[in-house]
């Protein structure tokens, strides 16, 4: 009998008790711990800790014992407040959410007051609720739940058919109302029971219905836009948790269909003049309604993406983001057919993006830029002073709160730092940094003309992979150096002559190899042409010349002493979003090359909405990097004058140059290794796509693989992970010869990589 008692005691000890999921989150946040910090301490994945806090999974030994010990110690430091019947106010720690009892059908739920968030400070030093609309909220810190079927799938067939058959401008039938008790049991946004967003639609009876993540359907009682904003902030638990402990929670997002626009007094579409202005005129009746109700709009006004707020009070942020697809808020280049989806389907699509990336706050480019700040906030709360008060201070590793001027060589034409140049002066490579993606092509050799196919391969998330591990300048201004010794650890720009580098003889790994350099693009110029004389290059480009076996002697440089891997978290977030969504579409990691190509065949057709999410993630990467050097827009700007983007700490052309340089160098290194091992050379390269002549139509006819799926070390690898490649398209060599002849002129060679995907030549290839 004693041995049975011992066994029972051991069994009980193996499962130490844990507090409820909401309490686990409260304790972590009370101690200002991030999910990443807890995951690192317990040696598990960030997603695992998030699943424990959301209640989707429970920890198992041996991690359970360590997790229980952590929570036990935190509970001693931060005991749960007693329930006195009154709201507990804590401006530093969000309160755990307790799900409300199901209300009566056809009424909106009344959840507890939204969590109180600590104020953050904008670049201008004021609480960020009053900052420009470009500031963005964060998505949930917990990992995204599996995307579930839209609410329409669970409603009566007649209702689904009536919604599916709608046409723009057709009369709309009032939907059957689903009780809010159908909300998912596990809150998709942690403490935000109703998720990050609602898509609002109105029926013929003018009743508005909100469609959320996980099939949630709510009645919306608000009769005007000011009332809608008030209802969203006081009656609905809508939003998403911060992505960083020093950041802030995401604002609720309301997406208005055409019918919802008309219901709230907004036009279903903008006029030509309004589209050019990007907003409704200031005298519009709805804007006056907002003003009378003491709601404010940011400087971009009431446009496709609008932010409506009241100044923050006591650390409580009061702000709602609007998205209006019929005003072209969802650009088809990034969002595909999203604007034409039914409300429940659109909620599912945008909800998946919000949970995996962040709640969108504008175009994918704007969201990509704001994601950088959400994951790496510029400020943090200081240690308590003598009076026990905290204040905002600079966060090490961030870009800070103040913009930094670029070096003259990094500034685009028209920047104020170039005001002393003659008006029509054209800067060449010796005066300006030209770090751009590849656009290079050459004629086919006789041997390549005898092949049957042209095969295009495309690098997955090329700029994201290049951002991973990139050492960039942080908050300090650049420092000028004369005749410096090159240091690959210093981010910056270097004036150096790389024309002596001979691609016919280069160091591949540790060995010198003889190659046909005329069949490879130069790694030092976007055009692939050999450089002539000194030119400005970003640090990774000069470091690659050293890697190829050549000495460099810079003439001068602009470097940044304060540096760090600012973009690592940004890359990881977008990488996880991409890989997770591709897995949902049936394309997993660690497939053999043959399995990967098979899985990629028609993958978007398996779930068209998730296919849109994949494209949106890719555009978030490209657009976010592009926004680091946003150019002046608008007819009123004159060269030498500042433009609004320059006021952002994230206006950093030097960081953009570093990422693009790394992407181009990564591309060249892989082409070089493939050429050294197989004698195969690209015939065209466009950004992250390379085209090769081959005997067969498959990428496997270009990239050799052994029986275990391994390819040439350091070269292209087939797979879904960022930095690996997929099949872009295949055309015949005869097609390529016809395109080259059709677009030939003035010694220019058409870039076949531009057309390899579909084979359709839609525009004159100028090569510029």
LINTA-V414106 format. One record per residue. RES is the residue in one letter. PHI is phi as a letter, one per 40 degrees, with the letter a starting at -180 (NA if undefined). Layout:
RES,PHI + RES,PHI
This chain:
X,NA + X,d + X,c + X,c + X,c + X,c + X,c + X,c + X,c + X,c + X,c + X,c + X,c + X,c + X,b + X,d + X,c + X,b + X,c + X,d + X,d + X,c + X,c + X,c + X,c + X,d + X,c + X,c + X,c + X,c + X,c + X,f + X,c + X,c + X,c + X,c + X,c + X,c + X,c + X,c + X,c + X,c + X,f + X,b + X,c + X,d + X,c + X,c + X,c + X,c + X,c + X,c + X,c + X,c + X,g + X,c + X,b + X,b + X,c + X,b + X,d + X,c + X,c + X,c + X,c + X,c + X,c + X,c + X,c + X,d + X,c + X,c + X,c + X,c + X,c + X,c + X,c + X,b + X,c + X,c + X,c + X,c + X,c + X,c + X,g + X,b + X,c + X,c + X,b + X,a + X,c + X,b + X,b + X,c + X,c + X,c + X,c + X,b + X,c + X,c + X,c + X,d + X,c + X,c + X,d + X,g + X,b + X,c + X,c + X,b + X,c + X,c + X,d + X,d + X,d + X,c + X,b + X,c + X,c + X,b + X,b + X,c + X,c + X,c + X,g + X,b + X,d + X,c + X,c + X,b + X,c + X,c + X,c + X,c + X,c + X,b + X,c + X,b + X,c + X,c + X,c + X,c + X,c + X,c + X,c + X,c + X,c + X,c + X,c + X,c + X,d + X,d + X,c + X,b + X,c + X,d + X,d + X,d + X,c + X,c + X,c + X,c + X,c + X,c + X,c + X,c + X,b + X,d + X,g + X,c + X,c + X,b + X,c + X,c + X,c + X,c + X,c + X,c + X,c + X,c + X,c + X,c + X,d + X,d + X,c + X,c + X,c + X,c + X,b + X,g + X,c + X,c + X,c + X,b + X,g + X,c + X,a + X,b + X,c + X,c + X,b + X,b + X,c + X,c + X,c + X,g + X,c + X,c + X,b + X,b + X,b + X,b + X,c + X,g + X,g + X,c + X,b + X,b + X,c + X,b + X,c + X,c + X,b + X,a + X,c + X,d + X,c + X,c + X,c + X,c + X,c + X,c + X,c + X,b + X,b + X,b + X,c + X,b + X,i + X,a + X,c + X,c + X,c + X,a + X,c + X,c + X,c + X,b + X,c + X,c + X,c + X,c + X,b + X,b + X,b + X,b + X,c + X,d + X,c + X,c + X,d + X,c + X,c + X,b + X,g + X,b + X,c + X,c + X,a + X,c + X,c + X,d + X,c + X,c + X,c + X,c + X,c + X,g + X,a + X,c + X,c + X,d + X,c + X,c + X,c + X,c + X,c + X,c + X,c + X,c + X,c + X,c + X,c + X,g + X,c + X,b + X,b + X,c + X,c + X,c + X,g + X,c + X,b + X,d + X,b + X,b + X,b + X,b + X,a + X,b + X,d + X,c + X,b + X,g + X,g + X,c + X,c + X,b + X,a + X,b + X,c + X,b + X,b + X,b + X,d + X,c + X,c + X,g + X,c + X,b + X,d + X,c + X,c + X,b + X,b + X,f + X,c + X,d + X,c + X,c + X,c + X,c + X,d + X,c + X,c + X,c + X,c + X,c + X,c + X,c + X,c + X,c + X,c + X,c + X,c + X,c + X,b + X,a + X,c + X,c + X,b + X,i + X,d + X,c + X,c + X,c + X,c + X,c + X,c + X,c + X,c + X,d + X,c + X,c + X,c + X,a + X,c + X,c + X,b + X,a + X,c + X,c + X,c + X,d + X,c + X,c + X,c + X,g + X,c + X,b + X,b + X,c + X,b + X,c + X,c + X,d + X,g + X,b + X,c + X,g + X,b + X,b + X,c + X,b + X,c + X,c + X,c + X,d + X,c + X,c + X,c + X,c + X,d + X,g + X,c + X,d + X,c + X,b + X,c + X,c + X,c + X,d + X,d + X,b + X,c + X,b + X,c + X,b + X,d + X,c + X,b + X,b + X,c + X,b + X,b + X,b + X,c + X,c + X,a + X,b + X,a + X,a + X,c + X,c + X,c + X,c + X,c + X,c + X,c + X,c + X,c + X,c + X,b + X,b + X,b + X,b + X,b + X,b + X,c + X,c + X,f + X,d + X,c + X,c + X,c + X,c + X,c + X,c + X,g + X,c + X,c + X,b + X,c + X,b + X,c + X,c + X,c + X,c + X,b + X,c + X,b + X,b + X,f + X,c + X,c + X,c + X,b + X,c + X,c + X,c + X,c + X,i + X,b + X,b + X,c + X,a + X,c + X,b + X,c + X,c + X,c + X,b + X,c + X,c + X,a + X,b + X,c + X,b + X,g + X,b + X,b + X,c + X,b + X,c + X,b + X,c + X,c + X,c + X,c + X,b + X,c + X,c + X,c + X,c + X,b + X,c + X,c + X,g + X,c + X,c + X,c + X,b + X,g + X,c + X,a + X,c + X,b + X,c + X,d + X,c + X,c + X,c + X,c + X,c + X,c + X,c + X,c + X,c + X,h + X,b + X,c + X,b + X,b + X,c + X,c + X,a + X,a + X,b + X,b + X,b + X,c + X,c + X,a + X,a + X,c + X,d + X,c + X,c + X,c + X,c + X,c + X,c + X,c + X,c + X,c + X,c + X,c + X,c + X,c + X,c + X,c + X,c + X,c + X,c + X,c + X,g + X,b + X,c + X,c + X,g + X,c + X,c + X,d + X,c + X,c + X,c + X,c + X,c + X,c + X,c + X,c + X,g + X,c + X,c + X,c + X,c + X,a + X,d + X,c + X,c + X,c + X,c + X,c + X,d + X,c + X,c + X,c + X,c + X,c + X,c + X,c + X,c + X,c + X,c + X,c + X,c + X,c + X,c + X,b + X,c + X,c + X,c + X,b + X,h + X,c + X,c + X,c + X,b + X,d + X,g + X,c + X,c + X,b + X,d + X,c + X,c + X,c + X,c + X,c + X,c + X,c + X,b + X,c + X,c + X,c + X,d + X,c + X,c + X,c + X,c + X,d + X,c + X,c + X,c + X,c + X,d + X,c + X,c + X,d + X,c + X,c + X,c + X,c + X,c + X,c + X,c + X,c + X,b + X,g + X,c + X,b + X,c + X,b + X,a + X,b + X,b + X,f + X,b + X,b + X,b + X,b + X,b + X,c + X,a + X,c + X,b + X,c + X,b + X,d + X,c + X,c + X,b + X,b + X,c + X,b + X,c + X,c + X,c + X,g + X,c + X,b + X,c + X,d + X,g + X,b + X,c + X,b + X,c + X,i + X,c + X,c + X,d + X,g + X,c + X,b + X,b + X,c + X,c + X,i + X,b + X,b + X,c + X,c + X,c + X,d + X,c + X,c + X,c + X,c + X,c + X,c + X,c + X,b + X,c + X,i + X,f + X,g + X,c + X,b + X,c + X,c + X,c + X,c + X,c + X,b + X,c + X,c + X,b + X,g + X,c + X,c + X,b + X,a + X,c + X,c + X,c + X,g + X,b
